[in-house]
Structure formats: C-alpha cells, structure tokens
Amino acid sequence: MGRFRYITNRTLLNSENKETGRISVLVRADSDTAEVKYKCPECGFEEQTQKPWKRPFSVKCAKCGFLIRLPRLKDEIKKAKKRK
C-alpha cells in the first residue's frame, strides 16, 4: 500500500437493497485525485472517471444522477451487522 493512500473495491446496493453495482477507488500517495471505476446500482451504467479526493467520498452517476456514497468501511460493517 506504499504507493497508494487509499484503495477499495466494494459492491453497491440499489434502492431495493440488492447488490447490483460495484465501485473501485484508487488514490495514489502523491496525488489528491481519486481514480474511480463504478457500475451504478440503479441503472447499470459503467464509467471510469477522476474526482478530487475528500472524505466523505461520493460520486454521482453520469446517466441517472444516483448518488453513490462511500462510507468508512468500519461504519459500513456495523450497518451490515444491524441488518442481519
């Protein structure tokens, strides 16, 4: 992880709580720009883009406008445990 400040690959839930999307985010150690590749969980649109890196991180689908939020992983795990 020395060359990167942040790396994640996650599945995304749509409005019906089904895993239909995915997101991959890379932030290089010497950069403030996130390299993002996603498949929108609502419409299925796929895109690669770059966006300034800041927390909390989110990206909006270029086709349908669905806001994809990327919470901290430990917060996401807590939320998943509560759903079970």
Secondary structure in CASP SS format (residue, H / E / C, confidence):
PFRMAT SS
TARGET T0000
AUTHOR 0000-0000-0000
METHOD secondary structure of the structure
MODEL  1
M C 1.00
G C 1.00
R C 1.00
F E 1.00
R E 1.00
Y E 1.00
I E 1.00
T E 1.00
N E 1.00
R E 1.00
T E 1.00
L E 1.00
L E 1.00
N C 1.00
S C 1.00
E C 1.00
N C 1.00
K C 1.00
E E 1.00
T E 1.00
G E 1.00
R E 1.00
I E 1.00
S E 1.00
V E 1.00
L E 1.00
V E 1.00
R E 1.00
A C 1.00
D C 1.00
S C 1.00
D C 1.00
T E 1.00
A E 1.00
E E 1.00
V E 1.00
K E 1.00
Y E 1.00
K E 1.00
C C 1.00
P C 1.00
E C 1.00
C C 1.00
G C 1.00
F C 1.00
E E 1.00
E E 1.00
Q E 1.00
T E 1.00
Q E 1.00
K E 1.00
P E 1.00
W C 1.00
K C 1.00
R C 1.00
P C 1.00
F E 1.00
S E 1.00
V E 1.00
K E 1.00
C C 1.00
A C 1.00
K C 1.00
C C 1.00
G C 1.00
F C 1.00
L E 1.00
I E 1.00
R E 1.00
L E 1.00
P C 1.00
R C 1.00
L H 1.00
K H 1.00
D H 1.00
E H 1.00
I H 1.00
K H 1.00
K H 1.00
A H 1.00
K H 1.00
K H 1.00
R H 1.00
K C 1.00
END
